[in-house]
Amino acid sequence: MKQLSPILKTLFGGKKRLETYDNVFAIHGETSKVNQYSQDWKRTMVIGDYDLCLQEDEVTTRVYNVVATPSVLQRVKQSQWQDEELRTLWNRLINGLSSMSTTRKTTLLLLLFTAVLLHLAATTAAIGVNYGTLGDNLPPPAQVAEFLRTKTIINRIKLFDANPEILRAFANTNISVTVSVPNGDIPGLVQASTAQNWVAANIAPFYPQTKIIRVAVGNEILHSGVKEWIYNLLPAMKSLHQALVNAGFNIQVSTPHTLGILQHSEPPSWSRFRVGYDKQIIAPMLQFLRETKSPLMVNPYPYFGWSPKVSNYALFKPNRGVYDKNTKITYKNMFEASMDAVYTAMKAIGYADVGIVIAETGWPSAGDANQPACSVDNAKSFNGNVVWRVTRRIGTPLMPKKKFETYIFALFNENQKPGATSEKNFGLFKPDFTPVYDIGIMKNGQQSGGRRRRGRRQTPTQPGNNAGGKKWCVAKGEASDQALQGNIDYVCSQGVDCKPIQPGGACYDPSNLRSHASFVMNSYYNVKGRQDSNCNFAQTGYLTTTNPSHGNCNFM
């Protein structure tokens, strides 16, 4: 089990209550040391009698009504676990307990159950969407809430207002909600009475039934250039925060920024905030965010940095990368470089500890004739890779293993948005809930043809057994680890089945980048029609007539 950052806090309701100590988790007299505990609850998932609370980047657990007897096993039904890997783990735990004594079983059951919860916490996505409403054909909010809750892995939404119909629709769904203050309301919110009235009208009627986690004060205010908004932004944030505190609401306050707040962003190690904003506005704002344990919200859009020359770099496709000589890091995609640029700028003025939320990012699936970057394939490549990185906690070179709370722009195509055709086509879904393309956010597996059918037994194939002159795509021996990891990230974001290389999969062993990359590169080669060009991978792959299958790992 991976090492945790906060302490595991477990409270047993009813007659039995276990004590919680700083840096120590006690259970039936057994103790195990873990790191610092945090009380900042941000997400709750109810599973039967078990109440699991998650924190971004951290994991904390509260368990209520747990009876430490074998009857617990009967109450945890397989249908409650939506994650196939989690079900498998739980079943293994049950089977392993069958031969133990009742006393030992009782103690280990609680420990193992906690491990299952932590596994779920570690694999839970922080994937959100921006829910815009500029369309005359969009479904009712109640249908949207039910669709997201039951059909997708999306567990949070960000609104561009505080639409009461939407807030009512998302009550008791356990989907986290960020509401927004219109830009024009910012100057008035500096007044405490106005902020208090805003909270009373837009938060109090819905919270906590609707899980409002954050208020975004305006949107891209520094980019707007409107001085009245800019100079009143931080005072309004402070006033609104105090109004929420006075009301007894544990809700964060922040504001989204474009990457235009950076003076330099390439290479990331040179990144700094714009002179004039850095000390007067951004540093005080970051201090406020630190004090209130709220994140900096940014809107990175590699789409707006696209050109034919950097197309692969912007779209997570195989490329030579961009070398940062100061950190000796070669960035393989614009998204990670942008995030590291933000982090570097924050670090340069002493605020590297403040969290970062990706408030908007996305790519349009259609555009006008003069917008060649807008296509379904490009949107799928970009958004698919973003989802892949967030759900696998890839992080960035300067923030490895970090799971970013991320909001894709946008939920729906919106036919009444002004501007170019591309503005109307950022949606992941059409108004009838049909996916515009598949990026693996639907429950019960991805929809693409690259998935194997469940239940089909794979016949082991011996290496070297080549029937009919078949070819396989494998990684070149001289390919770097960074290039191989890039190939894995790209292929797995395209709907190709990558479960075999995950722990417990048929092709997990040998557990090394070259072996895993070869398997997924070959899978991609097959899914795309076995054309030689589909094994290039920026010259890191080659075709062989020797079957690389081994044991139960079958290369198609």
DAPEPE-V777869 format. One record per backbone hydrogen bond with DSSP energy under -1.0 kcal/mol. NH is the residue of the N-H (numbers start at 1). CO is the residue of the C=O. Records with the same first field share a line. If there is no record, write none. Layout:
BEGIN
NH: CO ; CO
END
This chain:
BEGIN
21: 24
24: 21
25: 32
27: 30
30: 27
32: 25
34: 23
41: 39
42: 54
43: 54
45: 52
47: 50
50: 47
52: 45
54: 43
55: 58
58: 55
60: 53
69: 67
72: 69
73: 70
75: 71
76: 72
77: 75
80: 77
81: 78
87: 83
88: 84
89: 85
90: 86
91: 87
92: 88
93: 89
94: 90
95: 91
96: 92
100: 97
105: 101
106: 102
107: 103
108: 104
109: 105
110: 106
111: 107
112: 108
113: 109
114: 110
115: 111
116: 112
117: 113
118: 114
119: 115
120: 116
121: 117
122: 118
123: 119
128: 406
129: 156
130: 408
131: 158
132: 130
135: 133
144: 140
145: 141
146: 142
147: 143
148: 144
149: 145
150: 146
151: 147
153: 441
155: 127
157: 176
158: 129
159: 178
167: 163
168: 164
169: 165
170: 166
171: 168
172: 209
173: 170
176: 155
177: 211
178: 157
179: 214
180: 161
181: 216
185: 182
186: 183
189: 185
190: 187
191: 188
195: 191
196: 192
197: 193
198: 194
199: 195
200: 196
201: 197
202: 198
203: 199
204: 199
206: 203
207: 203
210: 206
212: 210
213: 177
214: 177
215: 252
216: 179
217: 254
218: 181 ; 216
220: 256
230: 226
231: 227
236: 232
237: 233
238: 234
239: 235
240: 236
241: 237
242: 238
243: 239
244: 240
245: 241
246: 242
247: 243
248: 245
249: 244
251: 249
252: 213
254: 215
257: 297
261: 258
262: 259
263: 272
264: 272
270: 267
271: 268
272: 264
274: 261
277: 274
278: 274
281: 277
282: 277
283: 278
285: 281
286: 282
287: 283
288: 284
289: 285
290: 286
291: 287
292: 288
294: 289
296: 355
298: 357
299: 257
304: 301
305: 302
306: 303
314: 310
315: 311
317: 312
322: 331
324: 329
328: 324
329: 324
331: 322
334: 313
337: 333
338: 334
339: 335
340: 336
341: 337
342: 338
343: 339
344: 340
345: 341
346: 342
347: 343
348: 344
350: 347
351: 346
354: 351
357: 296
358: 405
359: 298 ; 357
360: 298
365: 425
371: 368
374: 371
379: 375
380: 376
381: 377
382: 378
383: 379
384: 380
385: 381
386: 382
387: 383
388: 384
389: 385
390: 386
391: 387
392: 388
394: 389
396: 399
401: 394
402: 399
406: 126
407: 358
408: 128
409: 361
411: 130
413: 429
416: 134
417: 414
424: 421
425: 422
428: 410
429: 411
430: 434
433: 430
436: 428
443: 151
451: 448
456: 453
464: 547
465: 462
466: 464
472: 544
474: 542
476: 540
479: 476
484: 480
485: 481
486: 482
487: 483
488: 484
489: 485
490: 486
491: 487
492: 488
494: 491
496: 491
501: 498
502: 499
505: 502
507: 500
508: 505
512: 510
516: 512
517: 513
518: 514
519: 515
520: 516
521: 517
522: 518
523: 519
524: 520
525: 521
526: 522
527: 523
528: 524
529: 526
530: 525
534: 531
535: 532
536: 533
540: 536
541: 536
542: 474
544: 472
550: 553
553: 550
END
